Amino acid sequence: MFLNFLPQPSSPPGAAGESSGLLLTTHYVYAVGAVMVVSAISLLANRFVGLALVLLAPVLVNILLFQILMMPSTIGLGLFATLLWLLVAYRVRRAFERLFEARFEG
């Protein structure tokens, strides 16, 4: 899919296949892929790490929900990616302090 770097796997059966097909035909996966690539570059460059983690969090939630609800047998990679996200997020936890303030005090 991405620059034909990896061979395209066969579509999963049932609702998972329909959902995947819809994401592919609407090109939604390209927008998500762009967010993932920009975040990965930011993480590798060690610049704007907090922002990169905030952008990756909803992607990981969607991956986990898809795998839990539609393809539970494939949950391993989603859990591994979430574990890596948590390790990096813990290391830069100070970047998230302002996100959890109830009120903004200019």
N, C-alpha and C positions, 0 to 999 in steps of 0.2 A: 504494500500500500504506500508506504513512505519511500519514495524514490525507487521502488521495486527492490529494496535492499533485502527484504525477507520474503519468502514465498507466501502467498495468500493462503491461509488455512481454509478448510472447508467450513461452511456455515453450520453452526450448532443447530440441533433439532429444536422444534417447538417455539415457545415464546422467546427464548434467547436468540434464536435465529432470526425471528421476525424483528426483534428489537435491533439486532446488529445490522440487519439489512436496511432498516429505516435510517439508522445513523449513517450508513455508508451512502445511501442514495441521496440524502439531503446534504451531504458533505459536512455534517456536524463534526465528524471525527477529525477533519482538518483543523478546525478551530481549537478543539481540545488538544490535538497534537501540537499546535503552535504554542499554546499555553505551557504544555509540558516541556517543549524544547527550550523556550525562553527561560523557564524556571530552572531547568537543568543547567543551562549555561550560566545563569546567575549563581547557582549553588557551586558550580565548579570554579567560578571566578572569585568566589567568596565575597560577592557584592550584592547588596540588597537581599540578604538571606531571609530575613523576616518576611519580606514581600513575596519572595519565591515560595516560601512555605505556606503563606496565606493563599496564594494562587493554586498550589497543589492540593490543599486540603479538600476542596469540593470534588476534585478529580478522584482522589482516593475514596471519598465517601461514595461516589457513583460506582467506582470499580467494586468496592465491597458490597454495596447493595445489589448490584447486578449479579455478583457471584453468589451471594447468600440466597437471593430470591429465585434466581433462574438456573444457576449452574453451581450448586454447592460443592461439587467434586473438584472445582478449580480454585478454591478459596486460598490455597497455599501462597501463590505469588502475590495476591492482594494483601494478605496478612504480612508477608515479608516486606513489601513496599511500605506498609503502614508502620511496621516496626522501625524501618530506616528513617521514616519521616519523624517518628516520635523521638528517636535518638538525636537527630539534628535539632528538633524543636526544643528538646530539653537543654541542649547545649547553648541555645540562643534564647532561652525563655524570657530574658529581660526585654527582648524586642516585642513581646506580646503583652507586657504589663498595661499599656495604655488601651489595648483592645477590651480589657475587662473592667474598665472604670465605668461606674454607673452614670456618672455625670462628667461632662467635659468642663474643666475649670481653666479656660483660656490661659 
